[in-house]
Amino acid sequence: MKYKNIIYILLTIVICTIFFSACEKLAFENEIENTPMQNFDYLWNEVNKKYAFLEYKNINWDSIYQVYYPHINNEMSNDSLFRVLGNMLNELRDGHVNLFSPFNLSRYDITMLGPVNINTRIIKENYLKTDYYTTGSFVHNFIKNKDIGYIRYSSFSKSLITDYELDFILERYKNTKGLILDIRQNGGGYVDNVLKLLSLFCNEERLLYETQIKNGPASNNFTILESVYSNKTERDTYDKKLIILTDRGSYSASSFFAVCTYAFDNAILVGDTTGGGLGLPNGGQLPNAWTYRFSITRTIAINGQNYENGVPPNHTVLLADDVAQTGIDNVIEFAANLILIN
């Protein structure tokens, strides 16, 4: 079966969430005591059965149990329990993994994986300048004597991209030699915006990647691979060179977008490896009513690779240390040269 987009997969996860949540509530009522030890065991077992990347990340989850279980006792405070459970989950090194309580939230900060490969002040002063346009979540302007359009897209979560916004950008930059789409430090957001943004330069159905859901405790317990395709549309597209700028802060939806660009010859990734986050998260509830989430799917790029730890660029370019002094973003300059020289 072919999936033309990921909506079906998301609905499947939602249905599974509802089903397992009902099962959890029934199990809590009939079997599981609300004690620190029982909460610890329950969370450890859920990750062991459903987390998609234990083998990929070479994580020995049994060893993690041995490390953290000695810190659990039934007389410990809620705050102490939360710290142990949160630290255990952070061993997964995954920005899609969280523990939620009424008093705290555990998280793994993926922005600390590498250098921030952007200086937004320099971009405003020397590239966007004062006459830049704001169109929805995009800020953009001409650079390099109007030969290139520079588009800064800082978040997939601010608002849903509209056809009007894309049509405006397409019309404004239709005579350029290329576009630079800057998604550095874009932490992700709405998955719908990934396919929508792709329609800027793709109006045909094309294989983007494959995905599957973890469905059992063994390392190879996954559903069959399902294909995700771009949408076929009637709208015009940009068919010249498109350079996408990324860094380790380009996470989740940004990594999905980066993976999708592998399907297009005119799209080139420049900058640093993304932060990853290509597993869609699902959640549940502990016996004490705290909730959690972690990644239960994995994504396979069209080249057969799993890039959960980060999508590598076609050209690695790190921001120069003296960018604040020179006022020159060497990542943008490298991308511009790719457009103008070739």
N, C-alpha and C positions, 0 to 999 in steps of 0.2 A: 504494500500500500504506500502511496506517495502522500506526504503532507506538504501542501503548497506553502504553509507558514507554520509558525509554532503555536498558534492559538489552540489547536487540538491537543497538543502536548500539555500546554498550561491547564486546559480543562481537565485532562486526565489526572494531573497532579492535584488539582483542587478536589476532584471526586475522591481520590485516594486519601487526601487529608481529612475530608469529612468522614469517610469510612473508618479510617484508623483512629480518628478522634473518638468516634462512637465506641469503638472497641476498647480504647484506652479507658474511657469513663466506666465501661462495664467491668473492665479488669480491676480498676481502682476500687470499685464498690465491692467486688467479690474477693479479691486476693491480696492486693498490695497495701501494706501499711504505709502511712505517711511518716516515715522516719528518715533521718539523714542517710543511713545505710541503704534503705530501699530506694530512695531517690537517686543515689549514686549508681546503684546497680542498674536501675531502669534506664538512666541516660546512657551509661556505658553500653548496654545491650542494644539500644536503639541505634547508636552510631555504628556499632559492630555489624548490625544487620543491613543498614540502609545507606550509610555514607559511601559515596561513589568513588572516593579517591584514596582509600587506605593503601592499596597495592601500588597505585601510580606514584604516590608520594613516599613509598617505602616506609610507612608508619606501622610499627609493631604495636597494635592496639592492646594486645595481651600485656606487653611490657608497660604500657601506659597505665593499665589497671594496677599493676604491682607498684608503680610509683605513687599513685594518688590514693589508693584505698587505705593505706596506713594512716592517712590524715583524717579519716572519717570516723566519727563515733556518734552515737545517738544522743549525746548530751551537748553537742556543739551548737553554737548559735546559728541563726539563719544567715547572718553576714559571713561567718566562717565557712559555712557550707557553700554559699554562693561563690566565694573566692576559690575554693577547691574545684568546684564544677566548672567555673569559668576558665580557670587555668588549664584544666584538662581539655576542654574544648579548643583552647587556643593552640594546643599541640597539633591541631589539624592545619594550622597556618592558612586559614581560609576566611576571606572577608565576608562570605555568605553564612558564616557560623556565628550564632548569637545565643545567649541565655538571657531571658527577660524575667525580672522580678519586680515587685512594686517599688523597690528601692535602688535598683541598679541594673545596668545592661553590660554584659560582657561582649567584647568585640576584638577582632584581630585587625590591626591597622595596616592595611596593605600599602598605604602611602609611604611607609617607612622602609619598604623593600629596596628602594633605590633613590637616586637624587631627583629632586623636582626639576624637570627638564624645561622649565618655562619661567620667564620673568614677565608677569602681566603688565607691569608698569612700562617696561621697554616697548612692549607691543602697542600699548595705547599711545605712547608718545611718538614712536618712530615708524609704526606700520599702519595702525588704524587711524591715527592722528585725530584731529578734532571734528572732521566732517564725515566720520564713519556712519553707516546705517545700522539701525537695529530693526530686524525683521523677525518677529517672534523671538525665539531663543538664540537666533544667530546675530552676531555683530560682524560687519564685513566692510571691505573697501578695496579699491584698486591699489596695487603696488607695482613697482618696477615700470614706471611710465605707462601705467594702465594695461600692460601686457599680461598681468596676472591678477586674478581675484583672490584675496585673502579672506577666509571665512573662519571665525572663531566660534566654536560650538562647545560651551563649557559644561553642559549637562544634558543628558537624555531625559531628565526628570522634570524640567521646568514647565513644559507644556507639550501637548501633542503637536507634531509638525503637520502643517496643512498644505494642501496643493497650492494654495495661493502663495504661501511663503516660498516654496520651491520654484514656482513659475516666475516669481519676481526675481529671485536670485539668478535663475537661468537666463531670463531676458537681460538682466543688467550685465552679465558677464559672458554673453554668447560670443562676443568677438575677441575674447582673451585667448592667449596661447595655452592657458592651463589654470587650474584652480588649486589652491592650498587649503585643505580642510584641517583645522587645528583642534584635535580632541585631547591634547595633553591635559592631565589632571581632571579629566572628565570621569567622574566616579560611577557613571551608569545611570539607570533609570528605566523609563518605559521601554519594554521590548518592542512594542509596536513602532517606535521611532526608528529602530534599526532598519526594518524593511522600508519604512517611509523614506528615510534618508537615502537608501540605496536607489530608490526610484529617481533620484536626481540624475543618475547616469545609467540606469537599467530599466527598460520597459518590457522585458521579456522574461519568461519563466526560465530560470537557470538554477542548477543545483548549487547550494551555498555551503551546506555541511550536513552531517548526519548526527543523530542523537539517540540515546537510549537511557532507560531508567533502571537504577539498581533495585532488584526485587528479591534479594535473599542474602544470607550471611556469607556464602562462598565468594571468593574474589571474582569469579566469572559469572555470578548470578546477575545478569542484566537482561532486559527485554531485547527483542530484535532491533537492529538499527533501523531507524526511520529517517527518511530524507526530508530536508527542509529546502524549499525553493523560493526564489524571489517571485514577486507578483507580476503578472502580465498586465500592462496598462496601455492606454492610448496616448499618453502624454509624451511630449518631446523630452529629450534627454541631452545631457552634456557629454559629447563624445571625444573631447580632447583629454589631455593628460590631467589626472587628479592625484595630488600628493596628499597623503594623510599623515599628520604628525602625531606621534604617540609617546607616552612615557609610562613609568611604573604606576602612576596615578590614573592611567586609563584603564578602568576596571569594569567588569560585568558587561553591561550593554556595549561599552566601548570595545571590549575584547571581542564580543560577538560581531560587531561591525568590522573590526580588523580582520577577523577570520573570513568574513564574507567577501572582503575585497580580494582574497586570493583567487576568486572566480573570475576576475576581470583584468584583462591585459593592460588597460589604461590606468589602473589604480596601483599606486606604489606607497608602501609604508616607510616612513623616515622617522628616526628618533631613537627611542629606547624601547625595549621589550615592554609590552603592556603588563598590567598587574594580574592578569588572568581573570578568574571568576566566571568560567564558562559552564559551571554546573548550576542548574536552577535549584533554588532552595525549597525545602518543604519542612513543615514543623509539626509539633505536637505539644503535649502537656504532661508535666511530671505529676506524681501523686500529690505534691504540695501545691499544685496549681500554677507553678512557674511554667513558662512556655519556652520553647527552644526552636531553632531551625538549623538546618545544615543542607549541604548540596546532595541531591539524590539522582542527578542526571550527569552524564558526561557527553561532551561534544567532540566529534571527530571531523577535522577539516577535510577538504576535498583531496588533500595529499596524503590522507590516512593517518595524520598525526593528532595526538591529544595535546592541546596547548593550555591545559588548566593552569599551569604555573606561569603563563604569559605567552602572548603571541609575538614572535620575533619580527623586527622590521626587515625590509629588504635592504635598507642602508642604516647602519647604526651611527647616529650622530648625537653626541651629548653636548649640552649647553656649555659654552665656554665659561670659565671661572671669572673672566673680566667683563662679562656682558653688561654689568651695571656701569662700568667705566667707559666702555666703547659705545654702548647704545645699540650694538649690533647683535641680533639673534642669529647665531650661526646655523641653527637648525632651519630657520626660515630661509636663510641665504642659500643653504645647500639645496633645499627643495626648489627654490626659484631657479637655480642653475640647472637642475635636472630638466626643468620645463624649457628654459631659454636656449640651452646649448643643444639639446637633442631635437 
